[in-house]
Amino acid sequence: MRGRVLFLKNTVGTPRAILKPPGGHRIDIVDQYDLTPEVLEGTKVLLLGQHLDEHHLKGMQGFLEVFLEKGGGIAVMGPIAQRLLPVLSPHRPVGSGSRGDWILEIAEPHPVMAGVRAKDLTYRKGVVGFWARGTIPPCADAKILTRFAASEAAADWLWESARGGKLFVHPGNDVWGYVDEPNTSALVFPQLLDWMAA
């Protein structure tokens, strides 16, 4: 049975893939400033996009940590500047800005990246760097999913708590923005939902 997925919103529009999620999922939408521990009751997965108010979220660190430790899932997107959870660090740029710095490779097999080609993450309409241009340094017991080939710095990674909590960290543009891409990058968001909501 799939658990409830909650999208925290702090923009005027809502992404199409959130309104009409892939894979038969349902995603409820809550304004960021309405989030409370009570709102999280019954939630399995919390989606945090790249445009959220991080100062506000940092003030919620206590109950987000409890949610994760109790078995909830949190997906964090974007080059975060705040330490939103104890296992997270601020974003750091990778390389000096040349194309070769941002070539990605799949680091370890995992259901989230099943069937995904590194080339499809690296290039979007022939441009490098949309997927990620930096790293949110992973914690010691994280599982690295993708990394930059030149530096071996982590791009996407995940961490699981002792009680089954799941944290997915992506240092670039929101992965739900790729669901209409005509390549394997479109697989990441539906597979992330499947894995996190299971």
Residue pairs with C-beta under 8 A, 6 or more apart in sequence:
2 25
2 44
2 197
2 198
3 43
3 44
3 45
3 197
4 26
4 28
4 42
4 43
4 44
4 45
5 21
5 25
5 26
5 27
5 28
5 43
5 44
5 45
5 47
5 193
5 196
5 197
6 27
6 28
6 29
6 30
6 39
6 40
6 43
6 45
6 46
6 47
7 14
7 18
7 27
7 28
7 29
7 30
7 47
7 49
8 30
8 31
8 32
8 35
8 46
8 47
8 48
8 49
8 52
9 29
9 30
9 31
9 32
9 49
10 31
10 32
10 33
10 49
10 51
10 52
10 53
11 49
11 51
14 29
15 49
15 174
15 176
15 177
16 179
16 180
17 176
17 177
17 179
17 180
17 189
18 27
18 29
18 47
18 176
19 27
21 27
21 190
21 193
22 179
22 189
22 190
22 193
23 190
23 193
23 194
25 190
25 193
25 197
27 47
30 39
32 52
32 53
32 56
32 57
33 53
33 56
35 60
36 63
37 63
37 66
37 67
40 46
40 63
40 67
40 72
43 67
43 72
44 72
44 73
44 196
44 197
45 72
45 73
45 74
45 75
45 166
45 193
45 196
45 197
46 64
46 67
46 72
46 73
46 74
46 75
47 75
47 77
47 176
48 57
48 74
48 75
48 76
48 77
48 84
49 77
49 78
49 174
49 176
50 77
50 78
50 79
50 172
50 173
50 174
51 78
54 80
54 81
54 82
54 84
55 82
57 64
57 82
57 84
58 82
58 83
58 84
61 83
61 84
61 85
61 86
64 74
64 84
64 85
65 85
65 86
67 74
67 165
68 74
68 85
68 161
68 165
68 166
68 167
69 161
69 162
69 163
69 165
70 163
70 165
71 161
71 163
71 164
71 165
72 165
72 166
73 165
73 166
73 167
73 168
73 196
73 197
74 85
74 165
74 166
74 167
74 168
75 167
75 168
75 170
75 175
75 192
75 196
76 84
76 85
76 88
76 136
76 167
76 168
76 169
76 170
77 170
77 172
77 173
77 174
77 175
78 91
78 170
78 171
78 172
78 173
78 174
79 91
79 133
79 134
79 136
79 171
79 172
80 88
80 90
80 91
80 136
80 171
81 90
81 91
82 90
83 89
83 90
85 167
87 139
87 142
87 159
87 167
88 136
88 139
88 169
89 136
89 137
90 136
91 134
91 135
91 136
91 171
92 134
92 135
92 136
92 137
93 133
93 134
94 101
94 102
94 132
94 133
94 134
94 135
94 148
94 151
94 153
95 101
95 102
95 133
95 148
95 150
95 151
99 128
99 129
100 150
101 133
101 148
101 150
101 151
102 122
102 128
102 129
102 131
102 132
102 133
102 148
103 118
103 122
103 128
103 148
103 149
103 150
104 118
104 121
104 122
104 131
104 132
104 146
104 147
104 148
104 149
104 155
105 118
105 146
105 147
105 148
105 149
106 113
106 116
106 118
106 145
106 146
107 144
107 145
107 146
107 147
107 154
108 143
108 144
108 145
110 143
110 145
110 158
110 195
111 191
111 194
111 195
112 145
112 156
112 158
112 168
112 188
112 191
112 192
112 195
113 145
113 146
113 156
113 188
113 191
114 187
114 191
115 184
115 187
116 184
116 185
116 187
116 188
116 191
117 183
117 184
118 146
120 181
120 183
120 184
120 185
121 131
121 146
121 185
121 188
122 128
122 131
124 130
124 131
124 181
124 185
130 172
130 173
131 155
131 172
131 173
131 185
132 146
132 148
132 155
132 156
132 170
132 171
132 172
133 171
133 172
134 171
135 148
135 153
135 154
135 155
135 171
136 154
136 157
136 169
136 171
137 154
138 144
138 154
138 157
138 159
138 169
139 159
141 159
142 154
142 157
142 158
142 159
142 169
143 157
143 158
143 159
143 160
144 154
144 156
144 157
145 155
145 156
145 157
145 158
146 154
146 155
146 156
147 153
147 154
147 155
148 155
155 170
155 171
155 172
156 168
156 169
156 170
156 171
157 168
157 169
158 166
158 167
158 168
158 169
159 166
159 167
159 169
160 166
160 167
161 167
166 195
166 196
168 192
168 196
175 188
175 189
175 192
176 189
178 185
178 186
178 188
178 189
179 186
179 189
179 190
180 186
